[in-house]
Amino acid sequence: MDLNLKGKRALVTGGSRGIGREIVRALLAEGCTVATCARGADGLAAIEAEAAAMGGEVHGAALDVRDKSAFEAWFAAAVEQLGGLDIVVSNVSTRVTITGEEMWRETFETDLLQHVRLAELAVPALLKGESPALVFISSIAGVLTNLPPGEEAYGTMKAALVNYAGQLSARFGGKGLRVNTVSPGPIYFEGGVWDQIRTHQPALFESAARLSVLGRHGTAREVGDAVAFLASPLAGYITGANLRVDGGMVKTANF
Ligand SMILES: NC(=O)c1ccc[n+]([C@@H]2O[C@H](COP(=O)([O-])OP(=O)(O)OC[C@H]3O[C@@H](n4cnc5c(N)ncnc54)[C@H](OP(=O)(O)O)[C@@H]3O)[C@@H](O)[C@H]2O)c1
């Protein structure tokens, strides 16, 4: 299906691997030009080369999104390089291994504050774009109450992110900006968190597959495609939504 994204200018954080990389790939395949960032330069070089080989353009920059001034400088440079902005996907998250208040502070910074920081920069630029769309990547962890202790801050911030996205959708809908959230369930890809769980906690890995009504983990590609759809004019009447891409793992009616 043609998502009518040809020529759109997109910025995706954390596009060097996993879900972020599949979001970049999905947007590229639809004819977008993409700017992305990550801390490691190697993954960025790889996705840039992949884009060039298919006649597309990805501009990667190595930086830590928690570094406010580096992030602001990159954002301004990326918008200039793209020649404007139509789509923003706020995807970065970092799993922390610390505990206590340090975990809460770190998770607040990475899973909430830097998304707010990006939105505050992005909204004015998107309002000048064509059929603009902002998509946040949350998680079904935001609605689960049986999370392990190491994920309590992660789930809390992901829940807050859905609320924040909803507020933005209400505030800027009248100006033509659509704001949505995608909440993945367990997504398996090589080197990802569920790959580690498969190795170290095989029982948990298997139970996650069984909890999905489809009986399996999702793929990063399936999340990338859902994000590309929500960012596209084909989703023109969808805003303020939280789209679960979880294979039916959360068993509540999604009002
Ligand atoms: N995988 C799942 O099963 C799952 C389930 C539910 C929700 N999600 C959500 O989906 C999104 C992507 O998850 P994922 O599993 O694909 O994550 P991932 O494999 O850890 O990839 C994260 C991406 O963000 C970059 N990144 C991480 N911290 C960064 C930082 N401080 N500054 C700049 N870039 C940074 C990483 O590159 P560098 O490390 O090189 O910086 C990488 O490109 C996250 O919001 C996550 O919460 C994932």
PDBQT file of the ligand as one rigid body, heavy atoms in Angstrom, charges set to zero:
ROOT
HETATM    1  N1  LIG A 301      11.887  -4.422  22.447  1.00  0.00    +0.000 N 
HETATM    2  C1  LIG A 301      10.710  -4.560  23.034  1.00  0.00    +0.000 C 
HETATM    3  O1  LIG A 301      10.219  -5.686  23.274  1.00  0.00    +0.000 OA
HETATM    4  C2  LIG A 301       9.907  -3.341  23.414  1.00  0.00    +0.000 A 
HETATM    5  C3  LIG A 301       8.655  -3.547  24.029  1.00  0.00    +0.000 A 
HETATM    6  C4  LIG A 301       7.886  -2.455  24.375  1.00  0.00    +0.000 A 
HETATM    7  C5  LIG A 301       8.337  -1.167  24.107  1.00  0.00    +0.000 A 
HETATM    8  N2  LIG A 301       9.564  -0.999  23.520  1.00  0.00    +0.000 N 
HETATM    9  C6  LIG A 301       9.971   0.383  23.254  1.00  0.00    +0.000 C 
HETATM   10  O2  LIG A 301      10.389   0.514  21.906  1.00  0.00    +0.000 OA
HETATM   11  C7  LIG A 301      11.443   1.497  21.800  1.00  0.00    +0.000 C 
HETATM   12  C8  LIG A 301      12.656   0.865  21.132  1.00  0.00    +0.000 C 
HETATM   13  O3  LIG A 301      13.038  -0.285  21.881  1.00  0.00    +0.000 OA
HETATM   14  P1  LIG A 301      14.162  -1.292  21.376  1.00  0.00    +0.000 P 
HETATM   15  O4  LIG A 301      13.920  -2.561  22.078  1.00  0.00    +0.000 OA
HETATM   16  O5  LIG A 301      14.271  -1.247  19.894  1.00  0.00    +0.000 OA
HETATM   17  O6  LIG A 301      15.450  -0.593  22.033  1.00  0.00    +0.000 OA
HETATM   18  P2  LIG A 301      17.018  -0.865  21.776  1.00  0.00    +0.000 P 
HETATM   19  O7  LIG A 301      17.237  -2.146  21.065  1.00  0.00    +0.000 OA
HETATM   20  O8  LIG A 301      17.666  -0.670  23.102  1.00  0.00    +0.000 OA
HETATM   21  O9  LIG A 301      17.435   0.337  20.805  1.00  0.00    +0.000 OA
HETATM   22  C9  LIG A 301      17.354   1.637  21.281  1.00  0.00    +0.000 C 
HETATM   23  C10 LIG A 301      17.867   2.606  20.238  1.00  0.00    +0.000 C 
HETATM   24  O10 LIG A 301      18.009   3.882  20.863  1.00  0.00    +0.000 OA
HETATM   25  C11 LIG A 301      19.396   4.262  20.921  1.00  0.00    +0.000 C 
HETATM   26  N3  LIG A 301      19.636   4.881  22.227  1.00  0.00    +0.000 N 
HETATM   27  C12 LIG A 301      19.480   4.313  23.448  1.00  0.00    +0.000 A 
HETATM   28  N4  LIG A 301      19.789   5.184  24.409  1.00  0.00    +0.000 NA
HETATM   29  C13 LIG A 301      20.134   6.341  23.791  1.00  0.00    +0.000 A 
HETATM   30  C14 LIG A 301      20.562   7.593  24.245  1.00  0.00    +0.000 A 
HETATM   31  N5  LIG A 301      20.668   7.885  25.542  1.00  0.00    +0.000 N 
HETATM   32  N6  LIG A 301      20.853   8.561  23.332  1.00  0.00    +0.000 NA
HETATM   33  C15 LIG A 301      20.725   8.303  22.008  1.00  0.00    +0.000 A 
HETATM   34  N7  LIG A 301      20.323   7.123  21.509  1.00  0.00    +0.000 NA
HETATM   35  C16 LIG A 301      20.039   6.144  22.399  1.00  0.00    +0.000 A 
HETATM   36  C17 LIG A 301      20.166   2.956  20.700  1.00  0.00    +0.000 C 
HETATM   37  O11 LIG A 301      21.458   3.152  20.149  1.00  0.00    +0.000 OA
HETATM   38  P3  LIG A 301      22.756   3.342  21.122  1.00  0.00    +0.000 P 
HETATM   39  O12 LIG A 301      22.687   2.282  22.170  1.00  0.00    +0.000 OA
HETATM   40  O13 LIG A 301      23.923   3.214  20.194  1.00  0.00    +0.000 OA
HETATM   41  O14 LIG A 301      22.634   4.702  21.710  1.00  0.00    +0.000 OA
HETATM   42  C18 LIG A 301      19.246   2.256  19.707  1.00  0.00    +0.000 C 
HETATM   43  O15 LIG A 301      19.395   2.790  18.419  1.00  0.00    +0.000 OA
HETATM   44  C19 LIG A 301      11.701   1.964  23.236  1.00  0.00    +0.000 C 
HETATM   45  O16 LIG A 301      10.965   3.126  23.501  1.00  0.00    +0.000 OA
HETATM   46  C20 LIG A 301      11.184   0.806  24.091  1.00  0.00    +0.000 C 
HETATM   47  O17 LIG A 301      10.792   1.203  25.386  1.00  0.00    +0.000 OA
HETATM   48  C21 LIG A 301      10.349  -2.055  23.173  1.00  0.00    +0.000 A 
ENDROOT
TORSDOF 0
